[in-house]
């Protein structure tokens, strides 16, 4: 896709008509698209006709690993030693995603979890120990202090 640049903003009318055009977007030298108020409504159900995807954001490895849920839905981290996955920031109920936990070339790294991470049976999982092993935590934020997690070990 070409760089997208807003070239014109038109004033909104007071009618709140879903057909009101609020911007003309220069997609290329030969094409423009109009964005209407209806395109910006986020309280309606949507049907997508093309694939939707979220990036996988790399977390910084350290004694305590910080996760900012406003940055992404999906994350990856390669453990360089035994670590703690801290309680995330910017928690909003309903958010979901995955965290990929990768062992470094040494392997056998452990991971402790902040108090917001809730696992089935109340027991935190044990990571795969092989060098370069990949485990995954799928999560769904239930509340500001509760993240329901499902752990799957040893992807190959």
SULVENVEN-V228422 format. One record per residue. N is the residue number from 1. RES is the residue in one small letter. OMEGA is omega in radians with two decimals (* if undefined). NEAR is the number of other C-alpha atoms within 8 Angstrom. Layout:
BEGIN
N;RES;OMEGA;NEAR, N;RES;OMEGA;NEAR
END
This chain:
BEGIN
1;x;3.09;2, 2;x;3.05;5, 3;x;-3.12;6, 4;x;-3.10;8, 5;x;3.06;7, 6;x;-3.12;9, 7;x;-3.10;8, 8;x;3.00;7, 9;x;3.12;8, 10;x;-3.13;7, 11;x;3.04;5, 12;x;3.06;8, 13;x;-3.13;7, 14;x;-3.10;4, 15;x;-3.07;4, 16;x;3.12;8, 17;x;-3.11;7, 18;x;3.13;7, 19;x;3.10;7, 20;x;3.11;10, 21;x;-3.13;11, 22;x;3.12;12, 23;x;2.98;12, 24;x;-3.06;13, 25;x;3.09;13, 26;x;-3.11;12, 27;x;3.06;12, 28;x;-3.13;9, 29;x;-3.04;5, 30;x;-2.97;5, 31;x;3.00;7, 32;x;3.07;9, 33;x;3.08;8, 34;x;3.07;9, 35;x;-3.13;11, 36;x;3.08;12, 37;x;-3.13;13, 38;x;3.12;7, 39;x;-3.06;6, 40;x;-3.12;7, 41;x;-3.11;7, 42;x;-3.14;5, 43;x;3.13;4, 44;x;3.00;5, 45;x;-3.12;5, 46;x;2.97;4, 47;x;-3.13;4, 48;x;-3.13;6, 49;x;3.07;4, 50;x;-3.12;4, 51;x;3.06;5, 52;x;-3.12;5, 53;x;3.08;4, 54;x;3.14;7, 55;x;3.02;7, 56;x;-3.06;9, 57;x;3.13;9, 58;x;3.08;7, 59;x;3.11;10, 60;x;3.10;7, 61;x;3.10;10, 62;x;-3.12;8, 63;x;3.07;8, 64;x;-3.11;9, 65;x;-3.12;12, 66;x;3.09;11, 67;x;3.07;10, 68;x;-3.07;9, 69;x;3.05;10, 70;x;-3.08;8, 71;x;-3.04;6, 72;x;2.98;11, 73;x;-3.05;13, 74;x;-3.04;11, 75;x;3.01;12, 76;x;3.06;12, 77;x;3.02;12, 78;x;-3.07;9, 79;x;3.10;13, 80;x;3.12;9, 81;x;3.05;7, 82;x;-2.98;9, 83;x;3.00;13, 84;x;3.03;11, 85;x;-3.08;12, 86;x;3.00;10, 87;x;-3.11;11, 88;x;3.02;9, 89;x;3.11;9, 90;x;-3.11;7, 91;x;3.08;11, 92;x;3.14;8, 93;x;3.11;9, 94;x;3.12;8, 95;x;3.09;9, 96;x;3.13;9, 97;x;-3.10;9, 98;x;3.02;11, 99;x;3.09;12, 100;x;3.13;11, 101;x;-3.06;12, 102;x;3.03;12, 103;x;3.06;18, 104;x;-3.09;11, 105;x;3.11;6, 106;x;-3.11;9, 107;x;3.13;11, 108;x;3.09;10, 109;x;3.12;13, 110;x;3.13;9, 111;x;3.00;10, 112;x;-3.03;8, 113;x;3.01;10, 114;x;-3.03;9, 115;x;-3.12;7, 116;x;-3.10;8, 117;x;-3.12;11, 118;x;3.13;11, 119;x;3.13;12, 120;x;3.14;7, 121;x;3.11;4, 122;x;-3.09;6, 123;x;3.08;6, 124;x;-3.09;8, 125;x;3.02;6, 126;x;-3.11;6, 127;x;2.95;10, 128;x;-3.01;11, 129;x;-3.08;9, 130;x;3.05;9, 131;x;3.12;10, 132;x;3.09;10, 133;x;3.14;14, 134;x;3.03;13, 135;x;-3.13;14, 136;x;3.00;11, 137;x;3.00;12, 138;x;-3.04;11, 139;x;3.00;12, 140;x;-3.14;12, 141;x;3.14;14, 142;x;-3.14;10, 143;x;-3.12;10, 144;x;-3.13;8, 145;x;-3.11;7, 146;x;3.11;10, 147;x;3.14;12, 148;x;-3.03;11, 149;x;3.02;12, 150;x;-3.07;9, 151;x;3.05;10, 152;x;-3.02;8, 153;x;2.85;9, 154;x;3.00;8, 155;x;3.12;7, 156;x;*;4
END
